[in-house]
């Protein structure tokens, strides 16, 4: 972990858009003071100092020894589904693997996925990938669903997540994938946020389904077979 200034001093730079973490240094120093009788006494004075620091993963240009090699734990192999792999590859989406979380990063226009082996089975992996690829379709140069308020407004986030979940269901059905549902820590909060949005907008479920179907159609439209069919028509 380095401060912005420490990174600069090493000839490196924090990537644009990265958020730092607050750390607090606690210590004390000794100060000599004069007491009421004119004598000198030493006092311990505690202090706190706050710094904003960045992980080396957020910094480019550091010497190689700052970047520890990532050793992924060995996991049991998961049998891949060839036609699903081909479908997502044909979308042209940038899909990266690593870490423990699945998400779409608008700033990088990339989908981040945990390793396939970390999922219960292959269908669970592809259903999650479908969810993130539906988010990917929402970018301005694709279907333009305006994701700018996703992290700022709970209602906007709930709407987009409902679209992504419905889209993942539609696409999984199209691909013949039947994932086994797993309970997750965020399911309760997702359901609560959806109920709140739906209580304020009774028709949103229909709007979300329409957006989801549009996203799935967009992903299908990126497949080579779709191009051949259009040419034949």
Secondary structure per residue as TSV (DSSP state, phi and psi in degrees):
chain	resnum	aa	ss	phi	psi
A	1	X	-	360.0	134.0
A	2	X	E	-136.4	151.2
A	3	X	E	-77.3	166.5
A	4	X	H	-56.8	-43.8
A	5	X	H	-66.3	-41.2
A	6	X	H	-62.5	-38.7
A	7	X	H	-63.4	-43.6
A	8	X	H	-61.5	-40.6
A	9	X	H	-63.6	-23.1
A	10	X	T	-92.5	5.8
A	11	X	T	78.6	16.1
A	12	X	-	-109.0	178.4
A	13	X	E	-149.3	143.5
A	14	X	E	-73.7	132.9
A	15	X	-	-63.0	142.6
A	16	X	T	-59.9	134.4
A	17	X	T	91.9	-7.2
A	18	X	-	-76.6	143.9
A	19	X	-	-105.2	135.5
A	20	X	-	-83.9	170.7
A	21	X	E	-115.5	142.6
A	22	X	E	-85.1	128.4
A	23	X	E	-124.1	150.2
A	24	X	E	-123.6	126.3
A	25	X	E	-95.8	123.1
A	26	X	E	-113.5	129.3
A	27	X	E	-157.1	-166.4
A	28	X	E	-151.4	156.1
A	29	X	E	-132.1	159.8
A	30	X	E	-101.6	131.3
A	31	X	E	-127.1	134.3
A	32	X	E	-90.3	126.5
A	33	X	E	-128.9	163.7
A	34	X	E	-99.9	127.3
A	35	X	-	-85.7	-176.3
A	36	X	T	-63.8	-24.8
A	37	X	T	-90.9	2.6
A	38	X	S	89.2	0.0
A	39	X	-	-86.5	161.3
A	40	X	E	-93.5	132.5
A	41	X	E	-129.6	148.5
A	42	X	E	-100.8	132.0
A	43	X	E	-119.8	135.0
A	44	X	E	-85.6	122.8
A	45	X	E	-114.9	114.0
A	46	X	E	-75.5	152.2
A	47	X	E	-150.1	159.0
A	48	X	E	-125.0	141.8
A	49	X	E	-135.7	129.1
A	50	X	E	-99.4	142.5
A	51	X	E	-133.9	149.1
A	52	X	E	-100.3	122.9
A	53	X	E	-122.8	159.6
A	54	X	E	-126.9	140.1
A	55	X	-	-71.4	151.8
A	56	X	G	-59.9	-24.8
A	57	X	G	-66.5	-16.2
A	58	X	G	-98.0	2.4
A	59	X	E	-121.6	132.5
A	60	X	E	-104.4	147.2
A	61	X	S	92.4	7.0
A	62	X	-	-74.9	154.9
A	63	X	-	-56.9	151.0
A	64	X	G	-56.1	-33.9
A	65	X	G	-69.1	-11.8
A	66	X	G	-75.7	-23.1
A	67	X	S	-98.5	102.7
A	68	X	-	-71.6	139.4
A	69	X	-	-63.0	136.8
A	70	X	-	-84.4	119.1
A	71	X	-	-105.6	106.6
A	72	X	-	-76.4	135.7
A	73	X	-	-64.4	145.8
A	74	X	-	-73.1	131.8
A	75	X	-	-126.9	159.7
A	76	X	-	-65.2	135.7
A	77	X	-	-64.6	144.9
A	78	X	-	-109.9	131.3
A	79	X	-	-68.3	121.8
A	80	X	-	-76.8	158.1
A	81	X	-	-109.9	108.5
A	82	X	H	-57.9	-46.7
A	83	X	H	-69.9	-27.6
A	84	X	H	-72.5	-42.4
A	85	X	H	-58.0	-43.9
A	86	X	H	-64.4	-40.3
A	87	X	H	-59.6	-50.3
A	88	X	H	-71.3	-33.3
A	89	X	H	-63.6	-37.9
A	90	X	H	-69.3	-18.6
A	91	X	T	-67.5	-25.0
A	92	X	T	81.8	2.5
A	93	X	-	-66.8	142.1
A	94	X	E	-78.1	115.3
A	95	X	E	-119.1	115.1
A	96	X	E	-108.5	150.8
A	97	X	E	-121.5	140.7
A	98	X	-	146.8	158.8
A	99	X	S	78.2	-169.3
A	100	X	S	-117.1	1.5
A	101	X	-	-122.9	146.2
A	102	X	-	-104.7	131.2
A	103	X	E	-164.3	161.3
A	104	X	E	-104.3	127.1
A	105	X	E	-103.1	101.6
A	106	X	T	-59.1	-35.4
A	107	X	T	-64.5	-30.4
A	108	X	T	-101.0	-11.0
A	109	X	T	51.4	49.7
A	110	X	E	-139.0	149.6
A	111	X	E	-98.7	128.0
A	112	X	E	-106.5	128.6
A	113	X	E	-129.2	140.8
A	114	X	-	-63.5	162.2
A	115	X	-	-57.2	145.9
A	116	X	G	-55.7	-34.8
A	117	X	G	-67.8	-15.3
A	118	X	G	-84.0	-7.0
A	119	X	S	-89.9	160.2
A	120	X	S	-58.5	-42.9
A	121	X	S	-158.5	175.8
A	122	X	H	-61.2	-43.9
A	123	X	H	-57.5	-37.4
A	124	X	H	-64.0	-38.3
A	125	X	H	-63.4	-49.4
A	126	X	H	-69.8	-32.6
A	127	X	H	-65.2	-39.5
A	128	X	H	-67.3	-41.5
A	129	X	H	-62.8	-38.9
A	130	X	H	-61.4	-43.3
A	131	X	H	-56.9	-48.9
A	132	X	H	-69.1	-32.5
A	133	X	H	-71.6	-29.0
A	134	X	H	-65.4	-41.5
A	135	X	H	-56.6	-43.9
A	136	X	H	-57.3	-35.5
A	137	X	H	-67.2	-18.0
A	138	X	T	-78.2	-5.4
A	139	X	S	-58.5	155.2
A	140	X	T	-57.4	-35.9
A	141	X	T	-86.1	5.2
A	142	X	T	-115.3	-100.5
A	143	X	T	-97.6	-5.3
A	144	X	-	52.6	63.5
A	145	X	-	-88.5	2.7
A	146	X	-	59.6	83.8
A	147	X	-	-92.2	8.5
A	148	X	T	-64.1	-25.4
A	149	X	T	-104.4	13.8
A	150	X	T	-56.9	-45.1
A	151	X	T	-89.8	-1.8
A	152	X	T	-107.7	-28.0
A	153	X	-	-126.6	121.6
A	154	X	H	-62.5	-37.6
A	155	X	H	-66.5	-43.2
A	156	X	H	-61.8	-40.1
A	157	X	H	-65.3	-42.1
A	158	X	H	-62.7	-41.3
A	159	X	H	-62.7	-47.5
A	160	X	H	-66.1	-37.8
A	161	X	H	-67.4	-36.6
A	162	X	H	-66.1	-40.5
A	163	X	H	-60.6	-45.6
A	164	X	H	-65.8	-39.3
A	165	X	H	-68.4	-42.8
A	166	X	H	-63.9	-43.3
A	167	X	H	-61.0	-40.3
A	168	X	H	-63.8	-37.9
A	169	X	H	-64.3	-46.1
A	170	X	H	-61.5	-46.5
A	171	X	H	-69.7	-37.9
A	172	X	H	-60.3	-41.4
A	173	X	H	-63.3	-42.6
A	174	X	H	-61.1	-36.7
A	175	X	H	-89.3	-0.7
A	176	X	T	71.0	31.5
A	177	X	-	-104.6	129.8
A	178	X	-	-123.4	87.7
A	179	X	-	-73.6	148.4
A	180	X	-	-85.8	123.4
A	181	X	-	-67.3	134.5
A	182	X	-	-116.8	135.8
A	183	X	-	-66.4	137.7
A	184	X	-	-127.7	156.3
A	185	X	T	-63.3	-27.7
A	186	X	T	-93.3	-0.1
A	187	X	H	-61.3	-43.8
A	188	X	H	-62.6	-42.9
A	189	X	H	-68.7	-36.3
A	190	X	H	-61.4	-48.3
A	191	X	H	-61.5	-40.9
A	192	X	H	-62.7	-41.9
A	193	X	H	-69.1	-36.4
A	194	X	H	-65.9	-43.1
A	195	X	H	-61.8	-37.4
A	196	X	H	-64.9	-45.8
A	197	X	H	-64.0	-44.6
A	198	X	H	-67.3	-30.4
A	199	X	H	-70.2	-26.8
A	200	X	H	-90.3	-17.3
A	201	X	-	-144.5	92.2
A	202	X	T	-60.9	-26.0
A	203	X	T	-94.8	1.1
A	204	X	H	-64.7	-30.6
A	205	X	H	-58.6	-35.5
A	206	X	H	-72.8	-40.6
A	207	X	H	-64.2	-43.8
A	208	X	H	-62.4	-41.2
A	209	X	H	-63.8	-37.8
A	210	X	H	-66.5	-43.4
A	211	X	H	-62.6	-41.7
A	212	X	H	-63.6	-43.6
A	213	X	H	-65.2	-36.8
A	214	X	H	-64.3	-40.1
A	215	X	H	-64.8	-43.8
A	216	X	H	-65.1	-41.2
A	217	X	H	-62.3	-37.7
A	218	X	H	-62.7	-45.0
A	219	X	H	-64.7	-39.2
A	220	X	H	-64.5	-35.2
A	221	X	H	-67.4	-13.7
A	222	X	T	-89.7	-2.5
A	223	X	S	-82.2	143.6
A	224	X	H	-57.1	-35.7
A	225	X	H	-60.6	-38.2
A	226	X	H	-63.6	-37.7
A	227	X	H	-65.6	-41.8
A	228	X	H	-65.6	-39.8
A	229	X	H	-65.7	-39.4
A	230	X	H	-64.8	-40.3
A	231	X	H	-64.3	-40.3
A	232	X	H	-65.9	-35.3
A	233	X	-	-70.0	360.0
